[in-house]
Amino acid sequence: MAWRSQLSRNLKELRILFCQTSPSSASARSFVEQNYKDLKTLNPKFPILIRECRGIEPQIWARYGIEDHCLKQLLSSI
């Protein structure tokens, strides 16, 4: 898939959270097992963070790099 090599062009970080044993996290575990190696090979400097936590619902967080700007703007208006 072409998107794998383009991952770091628009994103600053990718976080994947899932439970090690929960059936609801099976697809997230499968995605990591099947794709992590290729993603890191094609994007070696791009941070892909895998977090396993018992009982958590699977989540994926994509950071685009604009949050810092928004946070500064929000804090300066308080």
N, C-alpha and C positions, 0 to 999 in steps of 0.2 A: 504494500500500500504506500502510495506516494506521501501521504500525510505524515508518516513516521519521520521522514527526513526533514520535514518542514516544521516540526514541533517547536523548535527553539526560535523560529522567526517571529512568532506572535506572543508566545508565552515566556514568562520569566521563571516559573516553577510549576511542577505538577506534584500533587500529594494524593496518595491513594490510601484510604483507611479501611480496614476490614477486620473481622473476627477470624481467628485461626480455625475455629471449629464450627461456627454457625452455618446452617444450611442457607440462610439468606445472603451470606457472603461468598457462596460457592462460585458465582460468576466473577466476582472481583478477584478471588484467588486464582481462578482459571486464566483471567486476563493477564495478571501479573506473571504467572508461570509461562504463558505462551508468548508474551510480548516484551517483557522487561529487557531481556538480553539484546534483542534487535533495536529497541528504542535507545538503549545506552550506547550501542555500537554506532548508531547513526547520529547520535547527539551526545558525544562524550562529555562535554562541559555543562550540559543542561541538567539542573537538579531535578531528579525524579525521586521523591521521598515515599517510601513504603512504610506504613505504620500499622502494626497488628495490635489490636486491643480486644481483650475478651468482652463479649457482649455488645460491641458497637455495631450499629447498622453500617453497611458499606457506603462510603462517600468518596467522591473525587473532587478535589479542589484545584482549580486552575488559577494561577496568579498571573495577571497580565502586566503588572508593573505600574498601574495607575493608582493603586490603593494608597501609596505613600503621599501622592499629591492630594488626593481627596481627604486623607486624614489630616494633613496640615491645614487644609482649607477649613475643615470642620472645627478643629481645635482653635484656630485663630479667630473664629467668630463667636467663641464662648466668652 
